[in-house]
Amino acid sequence: GAGVSQSPSNKVTEKGKDVELRCDPISGHTALYWYRQRLGQGLEFLIYFQGNSAPDKSGLPSDRFSAERTGESVSTLTIQRTQQEDSAVYLCASSLDGAGGRGANVLTFGAGSRLTVL
Amino acid sequence: GDSVTQMEGPVTLSEEAFLTINCTYTATGYPSLFWYVQYPGEGLQLLLKATKADDKGSNKGFEATYRKETTSFHLEKGSVQVSDSAVYFCALIRLPGGRQLTFGSGTQLTVLP
């Protein structure tokens, strides 16, 4: 597509429920990132996918968080047993290629999915 | 670890005022530096970047110079417009070997007519 699409744009859930957030990157972009933005704070790296390489999961805050990516297309971020501290905007970004490539590091972001855990 | 520190906001200016948003960083190696902008209701967009010391990134009237001696990358604009109202994020990626951007906390800018 023309840009990075994320859904849902807003999600309100009850504590303890599972949520799935979806990201559709720009067609042809091999690298995909998930970031979390808590209110008044900077972006916190969660996970990075690059082609068929093993994902970099070093930013996932707990084992309740997981993410998958199908080939070089859609990614889903799953949060199990949500807690109130999970409330944040979850941002997805894609780039033409990963670190070292000519298009590296120029990330295109989606508008984000705002998650509120009651 | 790598980190980026931005001046705290919010910043409120009148139209045509001069803008400076301070950004300093800590990183090993030779990072590339970026400014991203987030307009209301939209995703972050790359505003400008610099990949080595003394480089100046510029776009839409905004400028930032990579200062290795002061580990800074301050964002400036000579005359802001109402349409510049947004959140501005400073970011870096460590090179070699870095695979993801490290962001500052963002600075909210409001420009009044």
Interface residues (C-beta under 8 A of the other chain):
Chain A: G3 V4 Y33 Y35 G40 Q41 G42 L43 F45 Y48 Q50 D56 G59 L91 A93 G98 A99 G100 N105 V106 L107 T108 F109 G110 A111 G112
Chain B: V4 Q6 S32 F34 Y36 G41 E42 G43 L44 Q45 L46 K49 F89 A91 I93 L95 P96 G97 G98 R99 Q100 L101 T102 F103 G104 S105 G106
